[in-house]
Amino acid sequence: MTPEYWIVVLGVVAVAAALTWIVLMGGRLRCQRGVRLICPNLGRPVECRILQDIRTGQWRQVLSCSAFEDPDALDCDRKCARVANLGFLQPHVGRAA
């Protein structure tokens, strides 16, 4: 078997692996973003870590929030992600100065 044969086989395997990954992910790529926004419940600025859908740009899930003593133990309705998706909040990506 020639080297060209193995290059083609590896290419087919790589494409198959990429397509499998896309199907398993449901076509949705997500990333975590650090954002600063005004909490709709508290009415004060907070820093949050939110999961964002890359394809649609929508905020999906609040992972942590500086409004709480333990930022990972969220004790709220996480309304900020839903309100931001409606366009009422303008989150600023990045950390507060």
C-alpha positions in Angstrom: 0.0 0.0 0.0 1.4 3.3 -1.0 1.7 6.4 1.1 -1.0 8.1 -0.9 -3.4 5.4 0.1 -2.8 6.1 3.8 -3.1 9.8 3.3 -6.6 9.3 1.7 -7.6 6.8 4.5 -6.5 9.3 7.2 -8.4 12.1 5.5 -11.6 10.0 5.3 -11.2 9.1 9.0 -10.6 12.8 10.0 -13.7 13.9 8.0 -15.8 11.1 9.6 -14.6 12.1 13.1 -15.4 15.7 12.5 -18.9 15.0 11.2 -19.6 12.6 14.1 -18.6 15.4 16.5 -20.8 17.9 14.9 -23.8 15.5 15.0 -23.2 14.7 18.6 -22.9 18.3 19.5 -26.2 19.0 17.8 -24.6 21.6 15.6 -24.3 23.9 18.6 -21.0 25.2 19.7 -20.9 26.8 23.1 -18.3 28.8 25.0 -18.1 30.4 28.4 -17.9 34.1 28.6 -17.2 36.5 31.4 -19.7 39.4 31.3 -20.5 42.4 33.3 -24.2 43.4 33.6 -26.8 44.9 35.8 -28.6 42.1 37.7 -32.3 42.4 37.0 -33.1 41.1 40.5 -30.7 43.2 42.5 -30.4 46.2 40.3 -26.6 46.4 40.7 -23.6 45.6 38.5 -22.3 42.0 38.8 -19.8 39.8 37.0 -21.1 36.6 35.6 -19.8 33.6 33.7 -22.4 32.6 31.1 -22.6 29.8 28.6 -23.1 31.3 25.1 -24.3 29.5 22.0 -21.7 30.5 19.3 -24.0 29.9 16.4 -27.0 31.9 17.6 -25.2 34.3 20.0 -27.8 33.5 22.7 -26.9 33.3 26.3 -27.9 29.9 27.5 -26.9 29.3 31.2 -25.5 31.4 34.0 -22.6 29.4 35.5 -21.5 31.8 38.3 -22.2 35.3 39.6 -20.3 37.7 41.8 -23.6 38.7 43.6 -23.2 35.6 45.8 -20.7 34.8 48.5 -20.0 31.6 46.6 -20.2 32.6 43.0 -20.8 29.0 41.8 -23.7 28.4 44.2 -26.4 30.5 42.4 -29.5 31.1 44.5 -31.6 33.0 42.0 -33.8 32.5 39.0 -31.0 33.3 36.6 -33.2 35.8 34.9 -30.3 37.8 33.5 -29.6 35.3 30.7 -33.2 35.3 29.6 -33.5 39.1 29.8 -30.2 39.6 27.9 -31.6 37.4 25.1 -34.6 39.6 24.8 -32.3 42.6 24.2 -33.1 44.4 27.5 -29.6 43.9 29.0 -26.5 44.7 27.1 -23.8 42.5 28.6 -20.2 43.7 28.2 -17.8 40.9 27.5 -14.7 41.0 29.6 -13.8 41.7 33.2 -14.7 44.8 35.2 -11.9 47.3 35.7 
